[in-house]
């Protein structure tokens, strides 16, 4: 039993760290740009990594519960993103483009407004949430994320439930 305890949260730290490093390498060296939902997921994974590090040192019950809730949030966000990619539901409007700042257009003529909007549209590269932009072994990275978070959710929940950590 002591072997399981010693590897669960360090394993979670390792998983989140490697996932964030792979995402950074993919973006930096291979030009695979993340959509906004991918960026949100990175923030949640950073929180899971930090909380897991704290658990490795202190192991407080409330931090474990907060960490588990962050994993639930990561799974939910990943599942939502998978649904948007697979077109099961419509994604958020901010995943398809950015709105111009209308206050900048107030004092311009119609031609100047049109030219400013046109230049903004040309210069803005939008990474759409409803398109797969990275496949691993032929499967969307979002699907892999969702599956891994489901395994983490069930595995960690079962581990902590058998230890009665969440209900003490």
Residue pairs with C-beta under 8 A, 6 or more apart in sequence:
4 159
8 156
8 159
9 52
9 55
9 56
10 52
10 56
12 48
12 49
12 52
12 67
12 152
12 156
13 49
13 52
13 53
13 56
15 148
15 152
16 45
16 46
16 48
16 49
16 52
17 49
19 45
19 145
20 42
20 45
20 46
20 49
23 34
23 38
23 42
26 32
26 134
27 33
27 34
32 133
32 134
33 125
33 127
33 133
34 42
34 127
35 81
35 95
35 127
35 128
35 129
35 133
36 92
36 94
36 95
36 127
36 129
37 77
37 80
37 81
37 84
37 91
37 92
37 95
37 129
38 81
38 127
38 142
40 77
41 74
41 77
41 78
41 81
41 145
44 70
44 73
44 74
44 77
45 74
47 70
48 67
48 70
48 71
48 74
51 63
51 66
51 67
51 70
52 67
54 60
54 63
55 63
55 64
55 67
61 165
61 166
61 168
64 160
64 165
64 166
65 166
68 156
68 157
68 160
68 166
71 149
71 152
71 153
71 156
72 153
74 149
75 146
75 149
75 150
75 152
75 153
78 142
78 145
78 146
78 149
79 146
79 149
81 129
81 142
81 145
81 146
82 140
82 142
82 143
82 145
82 146
83 89
84 90
84 91
84 95
84 129
84 130
85 129
85 130
85 131
85 132
85 140
85 142
85 143
87 130
91 129
91 130
92 129
95 126
95 128
95 129
95 130
96 126
96 128
96 129
96 130
97 124
97 126
98 124
98 126
100 116
100 117
100 120
104 116
105 113
105 116
105 117
108 116
127 133
132 140
132 142
134 140
134 141
135 141
136 144
160 166
161 167
